[in-house]
Amino acid sequence: MKRFSVISIAITLLPLMVAAQDIREANYQFKIENYATALKQYLGAYKKDTGNIDLNYYIGICRTKTNTAPAEALPHLLKAESKYGQEGEFLLALARAYLYNYDFAKARETASKASAKLKDNQDVTLLKAYIDNAEKMTKSPLDVTFVNLGKSINSDMDDITPILTADNEMLLYSSNRKFDTGIKEYTWDVLFSPSDNGDFKKSKMASAINSIDNEFVAGVSNRGDEIYFQLDGMEFLQDLVVSTIENGAPKGKNSLSEIINGKTLEQGACATLGGDTLIFSSNGFNSMGGLDLFYSVRLPNGEWSAPTNLGNVVNSKYDESYPMFSPDGKKLYFCSNGPKSMGGFDVFVCSFDVQNLKIGEPRNIGYPLNDVYDNLTICYTLDGNYAYVSAIKPDSYGYSDIYRVVFNEKDPMVKLYIVKLQIAQGENKVDFAETETDLKVSVLTKGKTLFGTYNYNPTTSSVNIALLPGDYVLEIEGKTIEPFSMKINVSNGPGKKIENIKAVVKLKK
């Protein structure tokens, strides 16, 4: 009997011992700022102890420092406020969490409390500017529609920095979907997807670029002959490499230039239509502080000249990175986390005279292309009617997902379908007003390629879908409904037209 009791006690204590080991490992990952791994381990322990104040604290902090549902940091931090509410850094994180939930009044109030604790703190000053900018810009949103590119492109981790090759035939982006069990980190790789008239095939790993280290998409040459990547590992330490496209895939990885790659951080890069001017970001050379944008010109021998700072029109004491030209080469897009952003990094645009290297005053591209999270890049199609971004949205599969942006006012060919969902109730049909979080609304092209996934609005019982001319299949699935499918044809007629399409959806018995 005594032996049985000892075994029983051991079995009872085992989950607690495992949880304690997980927390110790999570604390270590938190200490070395590996927040994504730490968060997953904390969440595992949280399932067994949801009321633990310290667990809620660490989960909340991790969410504010990653793209892992940052808005969900708020309830965790509020649970930890009784213990940590007098600490300045905690109040700063709590203010950010309020901003991520677009609660500007609470964010401003909490930031003021943090300011009283953290005297002359630059992060607090910057956050206050973000709050003011976000509140102002959200009142004048742009007329755009975001279309998730689906699981053939996106994953349950971060998918960021999408770029199109100059001919619009390939999409490339960075993703940290691969977990390295040895170092217990999510490592970054480059993925690519060929395009068929805007329909992207299932993405593939860029085997010629990727290794056991981290690789990121950095940018592209506007004349279409070069793609730039940033490699961070044993072979290249935060350096830029250049590649070409051969047989429909990236080929080779050669150092961009010894005069550009040094012992500092080099990140984004792009080249002009003529290929004679390179714009890149670095925190070396004569940086004004953090990452700055520099330019280098191609010399007669084919090498790049010594870099020159683009100046204080675009650069500041904050970070500026990921430069990218518009398709016509007359505009320069880049990101900055300075006081004109609405939360972390925002994308800015300015005019750019290549011949005279004259730069216009940058402006924020506006909400919701920028939001309260980090926005690093925007890449436009050749006609300028569409763009590709990474964003955190309610229909994201994981953290940041890749989205197609449709400019509703710009392209007269786009049709905005307002699909009204109804359901049978006796002999009548009523609006489908259930809040079904698992409702999946997808549109596929004629070749059964996923065109996009869309959000269902239970308040209006509808789904808004922006489509180009062509034939599509609308599919709706959910736990409480029978799978529904219908064909949609978008005509190529002139003018913008909003059509109401009503679909009857029957609940399962």
Steps between C-alpha positions, in 0.01 A plus 500: 500500500782739591673424171180575309474833682853598404432419133175695516678803641771474232239483225318798651817708520625411152290760309610767747866401455463510120328838524781633722761378249308668217485827696874490578574446132254773405664741746837431340362561150338821628830614651683461168209681325385194307141606563324281241635178652450626856138587425412150377653351813323745730169428327549129564540566872215752496249229407566343842506826699301781337491710815878515546591870507859447389398280207252764388771764528749308284237402243388861472855632458581231240191592298600868493845403372388261224232488233324225696157664536638817666149624578451196724777626727249731670295250707819329620664827606184613676509178706859585597435867575439440873862386541689690230284812458749734667788410268575738217590234243181310577291816453677560169408148384142547621471829307618319186240229558227764520630648174489156337131493596443851358400627846674835461367659820626217722826479305563872551409486870725199563787652301482807723528275807802330341653840427477592869695184588749511212628856487610627156451157349518507119277193463220667697533823300487302176199297615307819578567619144382165364175527696428851371579401140294181517196678641519763224562263207234244593240776458583529128548143370592422141248311284684170469420132538744242641492152348685224685706292255409180682683197637689439177701812592448562872580292807429499873813711560625830353486557124636846418667737250336387173657623176410446135759456231499781244290296254246412774562129428626403846423581862779466758476544876655408835359250750606355836276193477789259560597414860860402574483253789874533562502871580127510585431788265280566202740564213432721199494380141418641158199359316381567147185441298461529121200703382241411238312824426502596866423150630795379704591133511595325822820656626833319509816540702773683310755220534774697324472771766402324823736328743502411869532872572250786454415640157270793421366662185667841469370642171516496124649680203242692298655391174423143596838330490589484871343408834658594831500300821638550847689205648577473869722212605845352476558572131349847487444704818199729437626565149331557165534244222378514142326229299346456156196308377568187295245234401234664713696506827763715679850396402830570678595719795797725443608777733353825372822694555784501749478878520132475602518195727712570804490408867173687535137411427384528139132421441276617212610587145360602162643621169373746241355417159837572342679286757757772560386612847457280806304605810557295815471526879785471747591608852862551400693763304382846608159395631295769677388239752379145456430388144524766227444494125813532285565510128782365290559544125640243262852583382632440146669180620163365619575543870293713740634831629551582866157551663360848559231583755171608334474783751262625764204534264440127549744398774477574872635381834248215471504204258430529127510183294358280221517751212295409194431689178160534338480311167571821304796585724366847590404425859698350783328305777671420829411430863582701809424467870531873568243741654287522182398133523180368655663205672851360457609499135278668241546521124573843352523622141685788336574617149842403369690664214762239412708716267538785750461286814235744618258370762159642585354529850388155620140442603333217686304283251208494742264268683425209460804438277681594818354399834603487867735206436826489302454565127825449310431492127248558225551367149282623212409319180611644167170682444496630857146378560598238757767452760633232732566547869543297816250574775337368816127457435215302658516248214876449528605136518775573745680821583566731202352375171551607139206695356399638162379859534222608263465876453123518464485854361787458257411199290164524320520130408477386863155396618419508869262218580300530820397143564201491735477177699153371586369186659172310498282543807185305446356614171677835519854612427670721756842659525776267618602705804686239702848585623674197361874537545572193287309626195731476199422702189727435201508593133674275249588569140386286211806280543409437866783726614421692819446865412436618855330447836256752644355614833137436592327789678228362734363852559403542133479125426717561195841457341664765281699356209699704247558312173661558164324400175488123465330181618512399865356254749381626838528243780363536853567250778428495872423278797127581507428514128501274201789575261381750239639564151398730216651631177568871449568667168649850502439675170757725335255786458588865562448676829498387859192312608394369837291187475303327773516123482277313744592150602274267698696295751331208680595395849580137563235310693 
